[in-house]
Amino acid sequence: MKKSAILFLFSFVVLSSTAAKADINVNIGINGMPSVSVSADATVVLIPDTPDVYFVDNSQEDIFLWNGFWWKSMNGKWFKSESANSGWQVFVGTPQFFTTVKPDWRKEYKSGKWNGKPWRYEKVPYGHMKKGKKDKGHGKEKGHKKD
């Protein structure tokens, strides 16, 4: 009964403080697991020079898609899930893909340049990536070539 009351109160506070339309919502759920909500109109972008690492671009949170799993770091811990909206599990250590992500990747994304060259990225609808599989012709960066 006590857990139900706490869960109800937590849900009420979260729902009442959420904006009318938010593409991504990340909270710490019960037992420290992240509670992530990614709307159907969210988009992802491929990060150059990585092994097909994508990020949710319309979020202040760093939510990644790599190797068929969604990844999120919170409070010094990594979490992964097969679905962006549920099933998050603690991942021990740092995922392998993260070593290929430049620390200032978000700054370069916002500037539209990667290593000083134009970065013409394509936003891929989240619906095309739910299972970590991209549709043919989606998700590849445009105009950026490795030297």
Secondary structure, DSSP 8 states (H G I E B T S, - for coil): -HHHHHHHHHHHHHHHHS-SS-SEEEEE-GGG-EEEEE-TT-EEEE-TTSSS-EEETT-SS-EEEETTEEEEEETTEEEEESBTTB--EEESS--GGGGGS-TTHHHHHHHTEETTEE-B---EEGGGTTTS---TT-S--BS----
